[in-house]
Amino acid sequence: MPKRILIVDDEPNIVLSLEFLMKKNGYDVETATDGDQAIAAVEQQKPDLMLLDVMMPRKDGYQVCQVLREREDFNDVRIVMLTAKGRDVEREKGLSLGADDYITKPFSTQDVVDKVSELLGQP
C-alpha cells in the first residue's frame, strides 16, 4: 500500500510541482492550502508524512506542527517544514515544535524526494 503524503502550501506552483513529484515516486498525495485545511485533512485521513510550509494564512506551519504534536494519535506523522526562512532560529523553532526535518526554499526537488524516502524508511 502506498504511503500517504499531505502537501501543505499556499503557493499553487509549489503544490503542483511537489504533488507531481510525489505521485511520480509512487506516493498517494493530498493537498491543503492553509493551516486549518491541513489539520482537517490530517483528522480526516492521517498521512504518513506532511510537507508543511511555514508561512501560510490562518494557521502557519509552526502552529499546525504544534497542534499535531500535542495530539498523541498524530505523533507518528512525519513532518518536514518547507520555508523561505533559512535562519537557524527558524529551523530550531520548527524542530523544537516537533518537526522531523526542515528544508529551505528554493529547494532541489530531488532533495525533497530523498528526504521523504529517508523519513519513511524507503530505499
Phi and psi in radians as a Rosetta constraint file:
Dihedral C 1 N 2 CA 2 C 2 CIRCULARHARMONIC -1.159 0.35
Dihedral N 2 CA 2 C 2 N 3 CIRCULARHARMONIC 2.582 0.35
Dihedral C 2 N 3 CA 3 C 3 CIRCULARHARMONIC -1.258 0.35
Dihedral N 3 CA 3 C 3 N 4 CIRCULARHARMONIC 2.562 0.35
Dihedral C 3 N 4 CA 4 C 4 CIRCULARHARMONIC -1.727 0.35
Dihedral N 4 CA 4 C 4 N 5 CIRCULARHARMONIC 2.343 0.35
Dihedral C 4 N 5 CA 5 C 5 CIRCULARHARMONIC -2.166 0.35
Dihedral N 5 CA 5 C 5 N 6 CIRCULARHARMONIC 2.322 0.35
Dihedral C 5 N 6 CA 6 C 6 CIRCULARHARMONIC -1.869 0.35
Dihedral N 6 CA 6 C 6 N 7 CIRCULARHARMONIC 2.122 0.35
Dihedral C 6 N 7 CA 7 C 7 CIRCULARHARMONIC -1.787 0.35
Dihedral N 7 CA 7 C 7 N 8 CIRCULARHARMONIC 2.136 0.35
Dihedral C 7 N 8 CA 8 C 8 CIRCULARHARMONIC -2.139 0.35
Dihedral N 8 CA 8 C 8 N 9 CIRCULARHARMONIC 1.916 0.35
Dihedral C 8 N 9 CA 9 C 9 CIRCULARHARMONIC -2.793 0.35
Dihedral N 9 CA 9 C 9 N 10 CIRCULARHARMONIC 2.536 0.35
Dihedral C 9 N 10 CA 10 C 10 CIRCULARHARMONIC -1.642 0.35
Dihedral N 10 CA 10 C 10 N 11 CIRCULARHARMONIC 0.066 0.35
Dihedral C 10 N 11 CA 11 C 11 CIRCULARHARMONIC -1.776 0.35
Dihedral N 11 CA 11 C 11 N 12 CIRCULARHARMONIC 1.910 0.35
Dihedral C 11 N 12 CA 12 C 12 CIRCULARHARMONIC -0.951 0.35
Dihedral N 12 CA 12 C 12 N 13 CIRCULARHARMONIC -0.661 0.35
Dihedral C 12 N 13 CA 13 C 13 CIRCULARHARMONIC -1.117 0.35
Dihedral N 13 CA 13 C 13 N 14 CIRCULARHARMONIC -0.673 0.35
Dihedral C 13 N 14 CA 14 C 14 CIRCULARHARMONIC -1.199 0.35
Dihedral N 14 CA 14 C 14 N 15 CIRCULARHARMONIC -0.765 0.35
Dihedral C 14 N 15 CA 15 C 15 CIRCULARHARMONIC -1.032 0.35
Dihedral N 15 CA 15 C 15 N 16 CIRCULARHARMONIC -0.835 0.35
Dihedral C 15 N 16 CA 16 C 16 CIRCULARHARMONIC -1.060 0.35
Dihedral N 16 CA 16 C 16 N 17 CIRCULARHARMONIC -0.793 0.35
Dihedral C 16 N 17 CA 17 C 17 CIRCULARHARMONIC -1.195 0.35
Dihedral N 17 CA 17 C 17 N 18 CIRCULARHARMONIC -0.731 0.35
Dihedral C 17 N 18 CA 18 C 18 CIRCULARHARMONIC -1.187 0.35
Dihedral N 18 CA 18 C 18 N 19 CIRCULARHARMONIC -0.686 0.35
Dihedral C 18 N 19 CA 19 C 19 CIRCULARHARMONIC -1.075 0.35
Dihedral N 19 CA 19 C 19 N 20 CIRCULARHARMONIC -0.819 0.35
Dihedral C 19 N 20 CA 20 C 20 CIRCULARHARMONIC -1.024 0.35
Dihedral N 20 CA 20 C 20 N 21 CIRCULARHARMONIC -0.837 0.35
Dihedral C 20 N 21 CA 21 C 21 CIRCULARHARMONIC -1.094 0.35
Dihedral N 21 CA 21 C 21 N 22 CIRCULARHARMONIC -0.776 0.35
Dihedral C 21 N 22 CA 22 C 22 CIRCULARHARMONIC -1.183 0.35
Dihedral N 22 CA 22 C 22 N 23 CIRCULARHARMONIC -0.720 0.35
Dihedral C 22 N 23 CA 23 C 23 CIRCULARHARMONIC -1.119 0.35
Dihedral N 23 CA 23 C 23 N 24 CIRCULARHARMONIC -0.713 0.35
Dihedral C 23 N 24 CA 24 C 24 CIRCULARHARMONIC -1.054 0.35
Dihedral N 24 CA 24 C 24 N 25 CIRCULARHARMONIC -0.529 0.35
Dihedral C 24 N 25 CA 25 C 25 CIRCULARHARMONIC -1.615 0.35
Dihedral N 25 CA 25 C 25 N 26 CIRCULARHARMONIC 0.211 0.35
Dihedral C 25 N 26 CA 26 C 26 CIRCULARHARMONIC 1.576 0.35
Dihedral N 26 CA 26 C 26 N 27 CIRCULARHARMONIC 0.229 0.35
Dihedral C 26 N 27 CA 27 C 27 CIRCULARHARMONIC -1.646 0.35
Dihedral N 27 CA 27 C 27 N 28 CIRCULARHARMONIC 2.605 0.35
Dihedral C 27 N 28 CA 28 C 28 CIRCULARHARMONIC -1.394 0.35
Dihedral N 28 CA 28 C 28 N 29 CIRCULARHARMONIC 2.382 0.35
Dihedral C 28 N 29 CA 29 C 29 CIRCULARHARMONIC -2.226 0.35
Dihedral N 29 CA 29 C 29 N 30 CIRCULARHARMONIC 2.357 0.35
Dihedral C 29 N 30 CA 30 C 30 CIRCULARHARMONIC -2.081 0.35
Dihedral N 30 CA 30 C 30 N 31 CIRCULARHARMONIC 2.733 0.35
Dihedral C 30 N 31 CA 31 C 31 CIRCULARHARMONIC -2.313 0.35
Dihedral N 31 CA 31 C 31 N 32 CIRCULARHARMONIC 2.720 0.35
Dihedral C 31 N 32 CA 32 C 32 CIRCULARHARMONIC -2.552 0.35
Dihedral N 32 CA 32 C 32 N 33 CIRCULARHARMONIC 2.647 0.35
Dihedral C 32 N 33 CA 33 C 33 CIRCULARHARMONIC -1.953 0.35
Dihedral N 33 CA 33 C 33 N 34 CIRCULARHARMONIC -0.009 0.35
Dihedral C 33 N 34 CA 34 C 34 CIRCULARHARMONIC -2.684 0.35
Dihedral N 34 CA 34 C 34 N 35 CIRCULARHARMONIC 3.014 0.35
Dihedral C 34 N 35 CA 35 C 35 CIRCULARHARMONIC -1.114 0.35
Dihedral N 35 CA 35 C 35 N 36 CIRCULARHARMONIC -0.688 0.35
Dihedral C 35 N 36 CA 36 C 36 CIRCULARHARMONIC -1.119 0.35
Dihedral N 36 CA 36 C 36 N 37 CIRCULARHARMONIC -0.765 0.35
Dihedral C 36 N 37 CA 37 C 37 CIRCULARHARMONIC -1.076 0.35
Dihedral N 37 CA 37 C 37 N 38 CIRCULARHARMONIC -0.675 0.35
Dihedral C 37 N 38 CA 38 C 38 CIRCULARHARMONIC -1.076 0.35
Dihedral N 38 CA 38 C 38 N 39 CIRCULARHARMONIC -0.838 0.35
Dihedral C 38 N 39 CA 39 C 39 CIRCULARHARMONIC -1.117 0.35
Dihedral N 39 CA 39 C 39 N 40 CIRCULARHARMONIC -0.736 0.35
Dihedral C 39 N 40 CA 40 C 40 CIRCULARHARMONIC -1.080 0.35
Dihedral N 40 CA 40 C 40 N 41 CIRCULARHARMONIC -0.717 0.35
Dihedral C 40 N 41 CA 41 C 41 CIRCULARHARMONIC -1.139 0.35
Dihedral N 41 CA 41 C 41 N 42 CIRCULARHARMONIC -0.691 0.35
Dihedral C 41 N 42 CA 42 C 42 CIRCULARHARMONIC -1.151 0.35
Dihedral N 42 CA 42 C 42 N 43 CIRCULARHARMONIC -0.728 0.35
Dihedral C 42 N 43 CA 43 C 43 CIRCULARHARMONIC -1.153 0.35
Dihedral N 43 CA 43 C 43 N 44 CIRCULARHARMONIC -0.593 0.35
Dihedral C 43 N 44 CA 44 C 44 CIRCULARHARMONIC -1.269 0.35
Dihedral N 44 CA 44 C 44 N 45 CIRCULARHARMONIC -0.845 0.35
Dihedral C 44 N 45 CA 45 C 45 CIRCULARHARMONIC -2.624 0.35
Dihedral N 45 CA 45 C 45 N 46 CIRCULARHARMONIC 1.811 0.35
Dihedral C 45 N 46 CA 46 C 46 CIRCULARHARMONIC -1.062 0.35
Dihedral N 46 CA 46 C 46 N 47 CIRCULARHARMONIC 2.198 0.35
Dihedral C 46 N 47 CA 47 C 47 CIRCULARHARMONIC -1.446 0.35
Dihedral N 47 CA 47 C 47 N 48 CIRCULARHARMONIC 2.894 0.35
Dihedral C 47 N 48 CA 48 C 48 CIRCULARHARMONIC -1.419 0.35
Dihedral N 48 CA 48 C 48 N 49 CIRCULARHARMONIC -0.539 0.35
Dihedral C 48 N 49 CA 49 C 49 CIRCULARHARMONIC -2.614 0.35
Dihedral N 49 CA 49 C 49 N 50 CIRCULARHARMONIC 2.563 0.35
Dihedral C 49 N 50 CA 50 C 50 CIRCULARHARMONIC -2.168 0.35
Dihedral N 50 CA 50 C 50 N 51 CIRCULARHARMONIC 2.252 0.35
Dihedral C 50 N 51 CA 51 C 51 CIRCULARHARMONIC -1.683 0.35
Dihedral N 51 CA 51 C 51 N 52 CIRCULARHARMONIC 1.929 0.35
Dihedral C 51 N 52 CA 52 C 52 CIRCULARHARMONIC -2.099 0.35
Dihedral N 52 CA 52 C 52 N 53 CIRCULARHARMONIC 2.006 0.35
Dihedral C 52 N 53 CA 53 C 53 CIRCULARHARMONIC -1.211 0.35
Dihedral N 53 CA 53 C 53 N 54 CIRCULARHARMONIC 2.567 0.35
Dihedral C 53 N 54 CA 54 C 54 CIRCULARHARMONIC -1.422 0.35
Dihedral N 54 CA 54 C 54 N 55 CIRCULARHARMONIC -0.889 0.35
Dihedral C 54 N 55 CA 55 C 55 CIRCULARHARMONIC -1.635 0.35
Dihedral N 55 CA 55 C 55 N 56 CIRCULARHARMONIC 1.836 0.35
Dihedral C 55 N 56 CA 56 C 56 CIRCULARHARMONIC -2.514 0.35
Dihedral N 56 CA 56 C 56 N 57 CIRCULARHARMONIC 2.844 0.35
Dihedral C 56 N 57 CA 57 C 57 CIRCULARHARMONIC -1.247 0.35
Dihedral N 57 CA 57 C 57 N 58 CIRCULARHARMONIC 2.879 0.35
Dihedral C 57 N 58 CA 58 C 58 CIRCULARHARMONIC 1.141 0.35
Dihedral N 58 CA 58 C 58 N 59 CIRCULARHARMONIC -1.652 0.35
Dihedral C 58 N 59 CA 59 C 59 CIRCULARHARMONIC -1.828 0.35
Dihedral N 59 CA 59 C 59 N 60 CIRCULARHARMONIC 2.342 0.35
Dihedral C 59 N 60 CA 60 C 60 CIRCULARHARMONIC -1.432 0.35
Dihedral N 60 CA 60 C 60 N 61 CIRCULARHARMONIC 3.051 0.35
Dihedral C 60 N 61 CA 61 C 61 CIRCULARHARMONIC -1.073 0.35
Dihedral N 61 CA 61 C 61 N 62 CIRCULARHARMONIC -0.615 0.35
Dihedral C 61 N 62 CA 62 C 62 CIRCULARHARMONIC -1.098 0.35
Dihedral N 62 CA 62 C 62 N 63 CIRCULARHARMONIC -0.766 0.35
Dihedral C 62 N 63 CA 63 C 63 CIRCULARHARMONIC -1.123 0.35
Dihedral N 63 CA 63 C 63 N 64 CIRCULARHARMONIC -0.736 0.35
Dihedral C 63 N 64 CA 64 C 64 CIRCULARHARMONIC -1.077 0.35
Dihedral N 64 CA 64 C 64 N 65 CIRCULARHARMONIC -0.814 0.35
Dihedral C 64 N 65 CA 65 C 65 CIRCULARHARMONIC -1.018 0.35
Dihedral N 65 CA 65 C 65 N 66 CIRCULARHARMONIC -0.790 0.35
Dihedral C 65 N 66 CA 66 C 66 CIRCULARHARMONIC -1.117 0.35
Dihedral N 66 CA 66 C 66 N 67 CIRCULARHARMONIC -0.780 0.35
Dihedral C 66 N 67 CA 67 C 67 CIRCULARHARMONIC -1.038 0.35
Dihedral N 67 CA 67 C 67 N 68 CIRCULARHARMONIC -0.801 0.35
Dihedral C 67 N 68 CA 68 C 68 CIRCULARHARMONIC -1.176 0.35
Dihedral N 68 CA 68 C 68 N 69 CIRCULARHARMONIC -0.681 0.35
Dihedral C 68 N 69 CA 69 C 69 CIRCULARHARMONIC -1.256 0.35
Dihedral N 69 CA 69 C 69 N 70 CIRCULARHARMONIC -0.373 0.35
Dihedral C 69 N 70 CA 70 C 70 CIRCULARHARMONIC -1.335 0.35
Dihedral N 70 CA 70 C 70 N 71 CIRCULARHARMONIC -0.251 0.35
Dihedral C 70 N 71 CA 71 C 71 CIRCULARHARMONIC -1.833 0.35
Dihedral N 71 CA 71 C 71 N 72 CIRCULARHARMONIC 2.037 0.35
Dihedral C 71 N 72 CA 72 C 72 CIRCULARHARMONIC -1.013 0.35
Dihedral N 72 CA 72 C 72 N 73 CIRCULARHARMONIC -0.586 0.35
Dihedral C 72 N 73 CA 73 C 73 CIRCULARHARMONIC -1.235 0.35
Dihedral N 73 CA 73 C 73 N 74 CIRCULARHARMONIC -0.167 0.35
Dihedral C 73 N 74 CA 74 C 74 CIRCULARHARMONIC -1.981 0.35
Dihedral N 74 CA 74 C 74 N 75 CIRCULARHARMONIC 0.149 0.35
Dihedral C 74 N 75 CA 75 C 75 CIRCULARHARMONIC -1.113 0.35
Dihedral N 75 CA 75 C 75 N 76 CIRCULARHARMONIC -0.407 0.35
Dihedral C 75 N 76 CA 76 C 76 CIRCULARHARMONIC -1.560 0.35
Dihedral N 76 CA 76 C 76 N 77 CIRCULARHARMONIC -0.021 0.35
Dihedral C 76 N 77 CA 77 C 77 CIRCULARHARMONIC -1.319 0.35
Dihedral N 77 CA 77 C 77 N 78 CIRCULARHARMONIC 2.136 0.35
Dihedral C 77 N 78 CA 78 C 78 CIRCULARHARMONIC -1.331 0.35
Dihedral N 78 CA 78 C 78 N 79 CIRCULARHARMONIC 2.378 0.35
Dihedral C 78 N 79 CA 79 C 79 CIRCULARHARMONIC -2.158 0.35
Dihedral N 79 CA 79 C 79 N 80 CIRCULARHARMONIC 2.135 0.35
Dihedral C 79 N 80 CA 80 C 80 CIRCULARHARMONIC -1.977 0.35
Dihedral N 80 CA 80 C 80 N 81 CIRCULARHARMONIC 2.032 0.35
Dihedral C 80 N 81 CA 81 C 81 CIRCULARHARMONIC -1.411 0.35
Dihedral N 81 CA 81 C 81 N 82 CIRCULARHARMONIC 2.372 0.35
Dihedral C 81 N 82 CA 82 C 82 CIRCULARHARMONIC -2.036 0.35
Dihedral N 82 CA 82 C 82 N 83 CIRCULARHARMONIC 2.229 0.35
Dihedral C 82 N 83 CA 83 C 83 CIRCULARHARMONIC -2.735 0.35
Dihedral N 83 CA 83 C 83 N 84 CIRCULARHARMONIC 2.689 0.35
Dihedral C 83 N 84 CA 84 C 84 CIRCULARHARMONIC -1.439 0.35
Dihedral N 84 CA 84 C 84 N 85 CIRCULARHARMONIC -0.223 0.35
Dihedral C 84 N 85 CA 85 C 85 CIRCULARHARMONIC -1.471 0.35
Dihedral N 85 CA 85 C 85 N 86 CIRCULARHARMONIC 1.852 0.35
Dihedral C 85 N 86 CA 86 C 86 CIRCULARHARMONIC -1.759 0.35
Dihedral N 86 CA 86 C 86 N 87 CIRCULARHARMONIC 0.076 0.35
Dihedral C 86 N 87 CA 87 C 87 CIRCULARHARMONIC -1.208 0.35
Dihedral N 87 CA 87 C 87 N 88 CIRCULARHARMONIC 2.617 0.35
Dihedral C 87 N 88 CA 88 C 88 CIRCULARHARMONIC -0.994 0.35
Dihedral N 88 CA 88 C 88 N 89 CIRCULARHARMONIC -0.619 0.35
Dihedral C 88 N 89 CA 89 C 89 CIRCULARHARMONIC -1.120 0.35
Dihedral N 89 CA 89 C 89 N 90 CIRCULARHARMONIC -0.669 0.35
Dihedral C 89 N 90 CA 90 C 90 CIRCULARHARMONIC -1.190 0.35
Dihedral N 90 CA 90 C 90 N 91 CIRCULARHARMONIC -0.727 0.35
Dihedral C 90 N 91 CA 91 C 91 CIRCULARHARMONIC -1.047 0.35
Dihedral N 91 CA 91 C 91 N 92 CIRCULARHARMONIC -0.825 0.35
Dihedral C 91 N 92 CA 92 C 92 CIRCULARHARMONIC -1.086 0.35
Dihedral N 92 CA 92 C 92 N 93 CIRCULARHARMONIC -0.676 0.35
Dihedral C 92 N 93 CA 93 C 93 CIRCULARHARMONIC -1.083 0.35
Dihedral N 93 CA 93 C 93 N 94 CIRCULARHARMONIC -0.816 0.35
Dihedral C 93 N 94 CA 94 C 94 CIRCULARHARMONIC -1.077 0.35
Dihedral N 94 CA 94 C 94 N 95 CIRCULARHARMONIC -0.789 0.35
Dihedral C 94 N 95 CA 95 C 95 CIRCULARHARMONIC -1.175 0.35
Dihedral N 95 CA 95 C 95 N 96 CIRCULARHARMONIC -0.654 0.35
Dihedral C 95 N 96 CA 96 C 96 CIRCULARHARMONIC -1.207 0.35
Dihedral N 96 CA 96 C 96 N 97 CIRCULARHARMONIC -0.447 0.35
Dihedral C 96 N 97 CA 97 C 97 CIRCULARHARMONIC -1.423 0.35
Dihedral N 97 CA 97 C 97 N 98 CIRCULARHARMONIC -0.129 0.35
Dihedral C 97 N 98 CA 98 C 98 CIRCULARHARMONIC 2.016 0.35
Dihedral N 98 CA 98 C 98 N 99 CIRCULARHARMONIC 0.086 0.35
Dihedral C 98 N 99 CA 99 C 99 CIRCULARHARMONIC -1.144 0.35
Dihedral N 99 CA 99 C 99 N 100 CIRCULARHARMONIC 2.567 0.35
Dihedral C 99 N 100 CA 100 C 100 CIRCULARHARMONIC -1.471 0.35
Dihedral N 100 CA 100 C 100 N 101 CIRCULARHARMONIC -0.480 0.35
Dihedral C 100 N 101 CA 101 C 101 CIRCULARHARMONIC -2.818 0.35
Dihedral N 101 CA 101 C 101 N 102 CIRCULARHARMONIC 3.053 0.35
Dihedral C 101 N 102 CA 102 C 102 CIRCULARHARMONIC -2.525 0.35
Dihedral N 102 CA 102 C 102 N 103 CIRCULARHARMONIC 2.164 0.35
Dihedral C 102 N 103 CA 103 C 103 CIRCULARHARMONIC -2.120 0.35
Dihedral N 103 CA 103 C 103 N 104 CIRCULARHARMONIC 2.274 0.35
Dihedral C 103 N 104 CA 104 C 104 CIRCULARHARMONIC -1.610 0.35
Dihedral N 104 CA 104 C 104 N 105 CIRCULARHARMONIC 2.347 0.35
Dihedral C 104 N 105 CA 105 C 105 CIRCULARHARMONIC -1.413 0.35
Dihedral N 105 CA 105 C 105 N 106 CIRCULARHARMONIC 2.578 0.35
Dihedral C 105 N 106 CA 106 C 106 CIRCULARHARMONIC -1.246 0.35
Dihedral N 106 CA 106 C 106 N 107 CIRCULARHARMONIC 2.527 0.35
Dihedral C 106 N 107 CA 107 C 107 CIRCULARHARMONIC -2.138 0.35
Dihedral N 107 CA 107 C 107 N 108 CIRCULARHARMONIC 2.756 0.35
Dihedral C 107 N 108 CA 108 C 108 CIRCULARHARMONIC -1.385 0.35
Dihedral N 108 CA 108 C 108 N 109 CIRCULARHARMONIC 2.264 0.35
Dihedral C 108 N 109 CA 109 C 109 CIRCULARHARMONIC -1.055 0.35
Dihedral N 109 CA 109 C 109 N 110 CIRCULARHARMONIC -0.594 0.35
Dihedral C 109 N 110 CA 110 C 110 CIRCULARHARMONIC -1.146 0.35
Dihedral N 110 CA 110 C 110 N 111 CIRCULARHARMONIC -0.613 0.35
Dihedral C 110 N 111 CA 111 C 111 CIRCULARHARMONIC -1.082 0.35
Dihedral N 111 CA 111 C 111 N 112 CIRCULARHARMONIC -0.694 0.35
Dihedral C 111 N 112 CA 112 C 112 CIRCULARHARMONIC -1.148 0.35
Dihedral N 112 CA 112 C 112 N 113 CIRCULARHARMONIC -0.816 0.35
Dihedral C 112 N 113 CA 113 C 113 CIRCULARHARMONIC -1.024 0.35
Dihedral N 113 CA 113 C 113 N 114 CIRCULARHARMONIC -0.792 0.35
Dihedral C 113 N 114 CA 114 C 114 CIRCULARHARMONIC -1.083 0.35
Dihedral N 114 CA 114 C 114 N 115 CIRCULARHARMONIC -0.754 0.35
Dihedral C 114 N 115 CA 115 C 115 CIRCULARHARMONIC -1.147 0.35
Dihedral N 115 CA 115 C 115 N 116 CIRCULARHARMONIC -0.740 0.35
Dihedral C 115 N 116 CA 116 C 116 CIRCULARHARMONIC -1.071 0.35
Dihedral N 116 CA 116 C 116 N 117 CIRCULARHARMONIC -0.834 0.35
Dihedral C 116 N 117 CA 117 C 117 CIRCULARHARMONIC -1.045 0.35
Dihedral N 117 CA 117 C 117 N 118 CIRCULARHARMONIC -0.746 0.35
Dihedral C 117 N 118 CA 118 C 118 CIRCULARHARMONIC -1.097 0.35
Dihedral N 118 CA 118 C 118 N 119 CIRCULARHARMONIC -0.826 0.35
Dihedral C 118 N 119 CA 119 C 119 CIRCULARHARMONIC -1.203 0.35
Dihedral N 119 CA 119 C 119 N 120 CIRCULARHARMONIC -0.474 0.35
Dihedral C 119 N 120 CA 120 C 120 CIRCULARHARMONIC -1.615 0.35
Dihedral N 120 CA 120 C 120 N 121 CIRCULARHARMONIC 0.052 0.35
Dihedral C 120 N 121 CA 121 C 121 CIRCULARHARMONIC 1.162 0.35
Dihedral N 121 CA 121 C 121 N 122 CIRCULARHARMONIC 0.632 0.35
Dihedral C 121 N 122 CA 122 C 122 CIRCULARHARMONIC -1.966 0.35
Dihedral N 122 CA 122 C 122 N 123 CIRCULARHARMONIC 2.627 0.35
